[in-house]
Amino acid sequence: MNICLHAIAASGGGVVTSVGTRKNAGAFADDLIIITQSPSAMHGILNEQIAPFCRFTNLKVNMEKTQISAIDYKTGESLDTSTVRFNGAILINIEPSTPYTYLGVRLRLDLDSRDEREYILNKTRTATDCLRGTCYTTSQILMLLRSCVIPIFRYSAPLTIWSPKHLHTLDRIWADAYQSAYRLSRWYPLGPLMFDKDSRGIQTESAQILLAKELYSHWSQCTLHEDETNKLVTSAVKSAIVESGFPTLAEWFRPGSSNLFGPDSWNSPSPLIRLQHWAREVGTLTLSKVIDFRAHTAVPP
């Protein structure tokens, strides 16, 4: 696969990142994503790079799982991909508004994450329903909830846009599971399950807090090494701050300030911006270890 990736990279095209590097492909194990600026460029890479590599290695492309999608981001309209062939075969076309699954996450070319969000909510409902009326003990149900149900949300949390409304829905679904664990009826009020101990609840960890933790973990992993991923993530955050008109994250989130996303900071494409928003909302995390952008970010005049 490395030989194939080097061949694709050498063919040029793709997109130029915010740190000046050019990307036209990405891979994980045997999954390959190719990025081009036009359908014709995609046709060229498939038949001038991928096809010769397959012939040389005697590997075959699974055409049933091979899909193509194209969008004009200026207009939001899909582009015609009917001219793209691989060894003469037509590729499966998916609309930019149609989700495709990559590494277990439902993605869309128009960058809308509603499909992944709905998948998480529906799968969580199904999983919690399986816990009701079982012969398991309370401790066993709680163990299943923490190890099998809640991770459904945590897996893609940093990559999915969650609003307070949807997170509250998730909290209510989890509360149903706690009802099952404690053998409570469906009509038992959810408040005691969701309130903290000072309010005489059992203080279950809310989706907001878990989201903040996952975002922080995601950011920490992306900036762990001085590599391209670190530069890309940091550059994206700096750009978001500059476009907002504020010199630092602290100023951005100063009470009463109005930023690029208004009150909807969770809609930001930057994981750090969303993390900072939730950290402020739930007051559970300290971001002192996160990069101070004051010395690195200039605000345009």
N, C-alpha and C positions, 0 to 999 in steps of 0.2 A: 504493500500500500504506500509506503514512503516513496518508492520509485515513481508510482503513479502521481502522487501529490507534487513531487518535484517537477514532473513533466507538465502538469497542469499549471503550476506556478510560473514556469518558464514561458508558457504560451502568452502570458500577459492578460490584459483585460481585468475584469472584476471591478472592485471598488477601492478607492483610496481612503484609508481610515483617518481619524482625526489626528493621529500621530505621524502621518505621512507614509505608512506602510501600505502595500497593495495586497488585497485579499481576493482570491477568486475561487477558493475551495476550503473546506473544512472536513475533518473526518473523525470518527470514533469507532474503533474496531473495524467492522466491515461496512459501516454506514458512511456514505459520502454525500456531501452537499457541494454543488457547484454554483457559483454566483457570476453572472455576466451582465453586461449593460444592454444586451439585445438578444432576441431569439436566434438571430443568425450567428452571433458569437457563441451561443450555447451549442448550436449545431456543429460548429467548427471544433470545439473542445471534445464533444462526444465522439466525433468520427476521426479526428486527427490525433487525439491523445488517449482517450479511454479505449477505443476499438483496437488500436495496435497493441496496447498494454494487455488487453484480454487475450488477443491472439498469441502473444509472446508467452504469457503465463498459463494459458489454457484455462483461464477463469471465465465464468459466464455471469452476465448481469441478469438479475431477476427482474424481468420486465413487468411482472405483476405488481411489484413493489416500487417500481421506478415511476416517479411523477414529475411533472413540470408545471410551474406556475409563473406568471409574469404580470407585473403591475407598473403603471405609469404613476409615480408618486406625486407628480405635479397635478394630475387630474383625478387620481384615485381610480381610474378605469383599468380594466384588465387588458392585456395585450394578446394578440393572436399568436399562438404557438404551433399552429397546424403545419408549418413548414419545417419544424424541428424533427429530425429523424435520428435513430441510432441503428446503424447497420440496416437502414431501410425501414425499420419498424417505427410506427407511430407511438409516441409517449402518451401516457395517461395525463390529461390536462385537468387541473383543479383550479377553481376560481380563487382569487385572492381572499375572498370572504369565506372560503371553505377551509376548515382546519385540517392539518396533517399532523400526524404523531411522529415526533422525533425524540428519541431517548425518553419515551414515556410522557412527554408533555405535548399537549395539543396546541400547535402554533398556527398562526395565520399570517399571510404575506401583508395584509393590511394592518398588522400589529394589534388587532383587537383580541383580547384574551378572554372574552365572555364564554367561549366554548370550554376552555380549561376550567374556568370558574364553575360553570354549571355541571361539568363532569365531576368535579370534586364534591360539590354539594349533593348531587344525586348518589354518588358512590358512598358517601358518608352516611346518607339516609339509609341506604340498603344495608350497610354494615351494622349500623346501630339497631335496625329492625331485627337482625339476626341474633342480637344479644337479648332481646326481650323474650321472656318465657322459657329460657333455657334452664338446664339443671345445674349450671355452674354456680359456684359460690360468689359472694360479693367480691372477695379479693381476686378471684379468677376473672370475673368480668372487668374489674378495674384494670387488671394486667392486660387483658385483650384490648381494652379501650386505649390504653397508653402505648401499646406496642403495635397494634394493627389498624386502629381506626384513626387516631389523631395524625399518624404519619402520612395518611392519604393527603392531608392538607399540607403538611410540612415539606413534602418532597418538592413541590413546585411553587411554594409560597413566594420565594424571592423573584420569580419570573412572571408572576401573575398579578394583575391589578385587582386589588381588593378595596372595596369601599366600606365604611363603617356599617352600612346597612347589611351588606353581605356577610361581614364578619359576625354581626349580631345573629344573623340566621344560622351561621355555623355554631355559635355558642348555644343556641337553643337546641340544635340537633344533638350536640354533645350532652347537653343537660338531659335530654331524653334517655341517653345511654346511662347516665348516672342514676336516673329514675329506675332503670332496669336493674342496675347493680344493687341498689338499696331496696329493691322489691316494692317500689312505690307505684301507685296507680298513675295512669296517664293524666288524671285530673289534679294531681298534686302540683301545687304552684312551683314554678321553676326558680323563683327568687332565692330561696334558701340554698339552692344548688349553685347559683351564680354569684351570690354576694360573698364578700370576704368575711373572715372570722370575727372582725370587730362588729359586723352587722349580723352576726349569728348565722353566717352561712358556712359552707364547708370549703370555700375559697378554691374552687376549681380554676385552673389557669386559663385565662381568656384567650380567644383567637388573636386579639390585638397584641397581647404580650408575646405570644408565640411567633406572630408575624415579625415583630420587632427583633426577636432573638434570631430568627432565620435570616432576616435581612442583614443583621450584624455579622452573622457567621458567613454569609455570602460575600459581603464586602471584605471581611478579613481574609477569606481564601483568595479573592481576586487580587488583593494587594500584598499577599504574603511574600512574594519574590519580586525583585527588580526586573521584571520581564515585560513583554508586550501587553499581556493582559492587564497588568498593573497600570501601564501607561494609558491604555485605552479607557479603562474605567475611570481613572483619575481625570483624564482629559474630558470625558463626557460630563463629569460632575462640575469641573471648572467652567465648561461652556454653559451649563445650565445656570450657574451662579452669575456669570457675566451677563447672560441674556436677561436675567431678572433685574439687573441694575444694582445689586448689592455686592459689597466687597467680600463678605464672609458669610458662612452658614449661620453664625450667631446673629448677624444683622438681618439676614433673610427671615429668620424665625423670631425676631424681636416682637413682643406682643404689640398688636396694632398695625404691623407692617403688612403690605400687600405684595405678594410675589407673583411670579410668572403664571402660576397655576391657581391664583386666588386662594380660596379656602380649601381647594381640593388638591392638597399637596400629594395625596396618595396616588394621583393620576400621573405623577412625574415619571418619565422613562428612566430616571436615575434611581438605583437601589438606595443610595445614600440619602437622597432627598426624602424618599419615602420612609427610610429608617429614622431620620431626624424628626420627621413629622410625628411618627408613632411614639418615638421616645419622649417627645414633648407632651403628647396626649396622655400616655399612660404613666410617665414619670418613673420608669423602672430601669433605664439604662443610662450609663454615663459614656459620653462620646469623646472624652478627653484624649484618648489614644488615636482618634481619627485625625487625618492630616489637617493642619491649620492652613487654610488657603489665603490668609491675609497677605503673606509675603510672596505669594506666587500668582495671585490673580489680580489683574488690572481691570478696573471698571472703565468701559469706554466713555469718552466725554459726551 
